[in-house]
Amino acid sequence: RAEVRTAPSFWWRADRNPIAWGLLPIAGLYGLASAYLMTREPRERASVPVICVGNFVVGGSGKTPTALALAEVASRQGLRPGFLTRGYGGREAGPLAVDLTKLGPEQVGDEALLLGDAAPTVVAHDRPAGAARLAESSVDLIIMDDGFQNPSLVKDFTFVAVDSDVGIGNGMVLPAGPLRAPLKPQLSLANALVVIGDGGAADALVRAGARSGRTIIRAQLKPTRTETWREGPVLAYAGIGRPEKFFASLAKVQVPVAKTMAFADHYRYSEADAERLMAHADAANLRLITTEKDLARLRGADGALGRLRDRSMAFAVSLEFENSEAVAEMVAEIAQNADGAARRF
């Protein structure tokens, strides 16, 4: 299978490309439909508070690291958080509790496996049914990874992850740009923006959020270790929303990247892909490095895919809030008084 980019490059440029303008009529119709759907009144409330972690755009913006970081904050508050996720890339519709000893990426996708390593996790296309199943696991706080645009479940508080290097791209709605729905209705449903990194592409969005009363939280994605990654030249490969961001992160911490190979988001590697990656590495005496999500997608594999997994290092990162004390206070307040928490921040 050929290497592919996950999104048109013009999505992420500030200037509005002629192709984007040509797609504007379709984007207008899509925007009307998506805004109508996401602003409907939620149908059901969970028996425990629900924190949603979403994003305004398609592709990777840091939702899963943000969800994991919020769960860690909640745990330090003495809470018992659990994760609710759609299980994108897996075939199970759920609701299904993620058992890491029995389930793999084919059933529940890569994100559910990463979340399941940290706390009780339920995969469900039907969010209210998934929340009910998760509440049976004795959790007292549900952290929903994605689902921001899904109105079926009441959200007591919503954090929107924003990649500061790309922001909202050209500011246009699918397919003309990366926005999942028009920005105004999305922003009206967000309680806080988690701005990840030091880039300036999100500055205008941050100002708009601040003017509309959204809480702005700064955060950084930091590698958990770097020493072994620097021991020799590597072939870096990734099938995520923005592979180039992963490659840039490696360069930032001085990992000697000799070759990169990019694949589509949530890409399901084949035996041929594994053989090709290992052949490229062997030909140039390179070590293999990838993301935690990509490595999770190889969990339980045998054959060439199993050998690729065993030979690949994971570039592990964690999200750190710049004002972790303030975030801890917010999480505690949300958990204590969910019905009014969203209105107080």
N, C-alpha and C positions, 0 to 999 in steps of 0.2 A: 504493500500500500504506500502511496506517495505521502510525503510530508506535506502538511497543510497549515495555513494560518487559520486561526479561529474567528477572525473578524476582519472586515475590510480596513485597510490602513487609514482611509479617509475618515472613518468614524472618530479617530483620536486626534485629528488635526483641528485647530481652532478655525481655520478658514473653511468655508462651506463649499465643498467640491461640487462640480457640475453634476456628478452622478447623484450626490446627495440631494441636490435641488430637484433632479428628475424624479427621485423617489418620494418627494414631498407629498404628493396627493395620497399615495398609499400610506405613508407615515401618518398623515392627518386622520385617515379613517381608523388606522390601528390605534392611534392615540386616543380618539374619542371612545373607542370600545374599551381599551384598557383602563382609562380613567373612570368610566362608568362602573366597570366591574370592581375595581379596587376601592371605590368610595361607597359601595353599598354597606348597609348596616350589617355588622357581624351577626351570624346566626346563633352562635353558642359561646358560653363562657366556661372555661375549665374550672375544676374544683380547687386548683392552686394557681398562684400568680403566673402569668406568661410574659416573659421577656422575648421580644423578637429581634433578631439580628438580620438585617437585610441590606440591600444596596439599590441604588437608583438605576444602575446600568447592568447589561449582561456581561458575563465574563468575570474573572477573578478581581475582587476588590479587597479581600481580607476578611470575609465573613466568618469563615471557620476559625481562623486564629483569634478573632474577636470573641466568638462564642466560647472558645476554650478559655480565654483569659477571663471572661465574665464568670464562668463556672468556678475558676480558681478563686476569684474574689469572693464569690458567694460561699464557697467552702470555708474560707478563712473567717466568714461571718457566722459560722456554725450552721449554715444551711445545707440542705441535701439537694443539689441541683441535678436535673436530668435533661437530656437533649431530645428534641423532636425534630426530625428531618424528613424530607421527601424521599431520600435515598436515590438521588439522581444517578443514572447509569446502571442501576440494579433492576431486576425484573419483578421483585416483590412489591405489591401495592400496599401490603400491610392492612391493619396495624400489626407490626411484628417487632418484638423485642430483639435487639441485636445481641446474639450470643456469639462471641468471637471464636468459640471452639467449634461451632457448627456452621457458621455462615461466612461467605466470602464476598468479594466484590461483584460477582455475577448476580448474587441475590440482592445485595443492599447498597452497592456502589462504594466508592472510595471514602467519601466524607463520613458516612455512617461508621466505618471501621475506625477512623481516627477519633471520632467522638466517643465511640464505644470503649476505646482504651482509657478514657478519662472519667466517664460517669455512665449511669444507666441511659440507654439510648433506644428510642423507638422510631422505626421507619413507618411512615403512613402518608399515602396520597390524600386521605381524608384527615385533615388536621384535627378536627374535634374528636374523632374516634381515636387518633393517635395520642392526643392529650389525655383522654380518659384511660387509655392503656398505660400510659406513663405514670399517671397518678396512682395506679395500683402498685407501683414499685416503691412506694413510701417516699417519693421525692416531695419536697415542699416548694420547689421552684422549677418551672419549665423554661428552658432556653431553646427557642425555636430558631434553628439555622435555616435562613431563607423563609419564604412565605410572607414577606412584607406586602406584596401585591395581592395576596390571597385574603379575602375578607371573611372567610368562614368561621374563624376563631377570634374571639376578643383578645386583643393584645393590651396588656396593662402598661407596657412601656416598649418603645421601639428605638433601638440603636441602628443607625444606618452607617455602614462602613464605606469610607471614601478613600480611594487611592489618590494621594496628593500629586502623583506624577501624571495622571491623566484626567482627573476630575470627572466631568460628565462629557468629555470629548467635545464633539462639535455642537452639543446641546440639542440634537435632534432625536426624534423618536424612531424606533425600528420601522422599516429597514434603512431609513436614511441616516440614522445615527445609533448610538448604543443605548439610549434611554428606554427603559421598559414601559414607561408611561410618561406623559407630559410632566415636567418638573414641578409645576405649581401644586397639583393635587398630591404628588408624592411627598413634597416638602411639608405639606399641611398635616400629613399623617405621621411624620417623624417627630420624635421627642428629642433626640440627640444625634449629632453627627460625630462619628469617630474618624478623625482625619489622620490617616496613616502615612508617615513619612514627612520629608521636608520639602517636597516639590511645590511649585507655585501654581500648578494647573487648576487647583481647586480653590484658589483664593477668592474668586468671584462667588463661587458657591458658598463658601464659608461666610462671606459678608451677607449674602442673601439669607442664609440660615440664621445668622445672628440678628439681623433686622426683624426676622419673623419670630424671634423668641426661642429658637432652638438652642439647646446647650451644645457647646463646641468642646469636644474632648480630643486632645492631641495624643498620638500614640506612635510607637515605633516597632517594626518587626526586626528582631535581633536574633542572629544565629546563636544556638545554644552551645556550639563548640566550633573551632576552626582549625585546630592543630593538624589533625589527620587529613583534612581536605587540602592542605598546602604541601603535602609530601611529594607530589609529583604531578605531571600534566594529566588533565582529565578530559574525557568526553562527557559533556553535559547534555542530557536529554530531558524533555518534559512535554507532557500532554495536559496542559492547564490553560486557563483563560488567556493569560498573557505570558507565554514562554520567555519572551525577551526580558521581562521583569526578573525572572529567575536567573537568567544568564547575567544580567546586570548586577544582581545581588551577589553572585559568586565573584565577579570582578571587584566589587566594592570591598570585599574582605580578602582580596588578593589570592583567590584560588586560581591556580594556573590552568585556565581553560584553553585547550588547544583546538577543540572542535565542538560545535553545538548541533543538535538535531531537535527540531520542533515538530510537535504533533498537535492534533485538535484537542480541544477541551474534553476531559473525561475519556480520552482515547483508550480503546481496548486493544492492547498490544497483541499481535499474532506471533506464532512461532517464527515466521519469516522475519518479522520486525526484530525479534530478539536475536536471531542469528545474524542479522545485518548489523545491529548495534555492536554485538560482541566482535564481529569480524573487523569493523572499523577500529575498535579499540585495540584489538590484537595487532592490526597492521601497523599502527603507530605507537604501540606500547603505552596505551593510555588506560588510566583507571576510569571507571564509570561512576557518574554521580547524577542523582535525580532528586525530585521533590518527595516529601513524605506521602503526598497523595498518589504519585505515580508508583511508589514502592508498595503502597497499600493495595493498588490495583493488581499487583503481582502476588499478593498473599495467597498461599495455598497452591500455587502453580507448580507443575512439574515440567519435565522436558526442557526445552530451550528457555522457556519463560522462567522456570525455576532456577536455571543456571544464571540467567540475567539478574534475577532477584538476589541471588547469593553473591554475585559479583558487584552489585551496585551499592554505593553509599547513599544515604539519605541526607539531604541538606536540611537539617532540622532547625526550625525557627520558632520563636514564641513572641507574642505581642505584649508589649509593656506600655501601660498607660503612664503619661507624664505626671499626672496628678492622681495616683492610685488611691489616695485617701478619699478624695472627693467621689471617685467612682464607687468605692466601698460604701460610702454614706448613701449614695443613690440606690445601690442594690439593696441595702438594708431597708431603706424607706419603701421601696417598691414592694419588697416581700412582706413588710409589716402592714401596709395599707394599700393594697393593689388598686382598689376602686378609685382612689383619688391621686395616686402617685403620678400618673401621667400629666396631671394638670398643675402639679407643683414645681416642675422643673422647666 
